[in-house]
């Protein structure tokens, strides 16, 4: 029996991730800007229907193509949790953007090996944009809107474009160092969810500091950011972990990342 090489394995896994993203795209897109009342009952909201349908089709593809792998999705929990290869799925990251008709949400697909992200895919179903990161390889990007997957280098903190999804998120921060960081950066823009990380990978944003992040929120972004020349860690500069403190700091360059870590920690 032919044992696959590492690159053959990664090629297969990339094909499966792409297939899942294509399937999720066709399921999520019809629910966007639908004339459906969004109420507080989670079970009937359109985003939940989009979420659940997309996660179901992605899980069906995994069950067919890679039945030995584990899968951990936001909607349907953990299956095959002991497997060394684990897929993390977030069908609609950016619920508020989705239900308010903003195309700033995305589908996140990650593959981790013993807890370390080795493949990450960020797909924007409405804009037809896709970022694909594979550990040790340059990030690939496709979009009808243009853009090149490369972070901005040599940007000092005082010239940095900073981003965060919401001020409410930062109320859950472990400390208030983000206020100092925000004051030191050139500008802060709010909103973006996973899409902001895609923009960082294109050199449009330089710095993102967020917290209250689940593993399925950040795992796909690690290979995407790193493959574009950026750095992504917890706020203290340590690698992101499944059982970590839920903080995420992404920067376009190692030097900006060092400045940001030092600024965040100075306030503790």
Buried (B, 14 or more C-beta within 10 A) or exposed (E): EEEEEEEEBBEEBBEBBBBBBBBBBEBBBEBBBEEEEBEEEEEEBBBBBBBBBBBBBBBEBBEEBBEEBBBBBBBBEEBBEEBEBBBBBBBBBBBBBBBEEBBBBBBBBBBBBEBBBBBBBBBBBBBEBBBBBBBEBEBBBEBEEEBEBBBBBEBBBEEBBBBBBBEEBBEEBBEEBBEBBBEBBBEBEEBBBBBBBBBBBBBBBBBBBBBBBBBBBBBBBBBBBBBBBBBBBBBBBEEBEBEBBBBBBBBBBEBBBBBBBEBBBEEE
